[in-house]
Structures are given as C-alpha cells and as structure tokens.
Amino acid sequence: PHSKSQIFSTAADNQPSVEIHVLQGERPMAADNRTLGRFMLDGILPSPRGVPQIEVSFDIDANGILSVKAHDKGTGREQKITITASSGLSKDEVERMQREAEMHAAEDAKRREEIETRNMADSLAYTAEKTLREQKDKIPADLNQEVEGKIATVRSALQGTDIESVRRATQELSEAMQKI
C-alpha cells in the first residue's frame, strides 16, 4: 500500500472545472504514457488562475487497486475514480516503458525544459498584465509603455518555435518589471 498527494491549480482565470488525467508510465510527457482513466472535478469558484488549490491524492492498495481523489480545498468538492489492477500494464510492458524512458531521457528533459520555459514566460506576461491593470495610476506612462512592449514581445515569441527568443523576451520583461 502506498499514498501520495500533490496540490495543483487552474491554468485559466475563472476556470469552473479541471480534468484529472490518470496515467501510467515513466515518461515526463503525458502523451508518452498510458491513460488509465480520466474524471472531472467541477464547481470550482471563479478566481484568477493559480489561486484554487486542488489536492490530488493517489492511493494504491495491496491488491493493486488505485484510487485517485481530487479535492477542491476552497469549496470542499471532491471527485474520485477507482482503477482495478487488471487495467494496468504487464511486467514486460512496464520494463519496455522503462527502457523507452531511459532511451529518450535527454530528449524528454529538453522537451520538459522548453515547456517549463514557455509556461514561465506565459505566467510572467500574465502577472505583468495584471500588475499594469492594478497599478495603472502609480506607474509612469513611459514605464507602462515599455512593459506593454515587452509583454507583446513575450507573447509574440511564444507563438514561434525558437525557445531562445522566448528566454530572451522573458528576461527583458522580468528586468522591466523590476523597475515597477
């Protein structure tokens, strides 16, 4: 028997629900693993992205039965799924997936880093936009214009495939935000 919990949040403002996607595998990207099940947790109160606290708990018992529960700490709402041992992978499949994970480790790490860089850039642009809205009267017009330009550069870089331009744009926006 083993248990593990982790806190997640929403990715969009006023997101009313989250989908919990239960996977089995060793790879960091969901698409490279096997889906065991999915379920929705709805009734999340309207709030800015990243604010709701969704605790997802995984419990596996001695018979290999997996229970996954999502609990919204703000509303107390809860949803769960139970996955029986028969829906899992065979020993050979697990070993094959572990070999694949080892073979693709460098490529997976690079992909993960790129996704994290993009997420960080998007999050910083979001925070900068929010700061400009909330502090509008306190920020000099020229600084406001500079930050808006840097936000546009980040958003533009995120549309492309050059991860270095995303990093540079994020760094420049971060430096501009420090002036506020």
Stockholm file with secondary structure:
# STOCKHOLM 1.0

chainA/1-180         PHSKSQIFSTAADNQPSVEIHVLQGERPMAADNRTLGRFMLDGILPSPRGVPQIEVSFDIDANGILSVKAHDKGTGREQKITITASSGLSKDEVERMQREAEMHAAEDAKRREEIETRNMADSLAYTAEKTLREQKDKIPADLNQEVEGKIATVRSALQGTDIESVRRATQELSEAMQKI
#=GR chainA/1-180 SS CEEEEEEECCSSTTCCEEEEEEEESSCSSGGGSEEEEEEEEECCCCCCTTCSCEEEEEEECTTCCEEEEEEETTTCCEEEEEECGGGSCCHHHHHHHHHHHHHTHHHHHHHHHHHHHHHHHHHHHHHHHHHHHHTGGGSCHHHHHHHHHHHHHHHHHHHSSCHHHHHHHHHHHHHHHTTC
#=GC SS_cons         CEEEEEEECCSSTTCCEEEEEEEESSCSSGGGSEEEEEEEEECCCCCCTTCSCEEEEEEECTTCCEEEEEEETTTCCEEEEEECGGGSCCHHHHHHHHHHHHHTHHHHHHHHHHHHHHHHHHHHHHHHHHHHHHTGGGSCHHHHHHHHHHHHHHHHHHHSSCHHHHHHHHHHHHHHHTTC
//
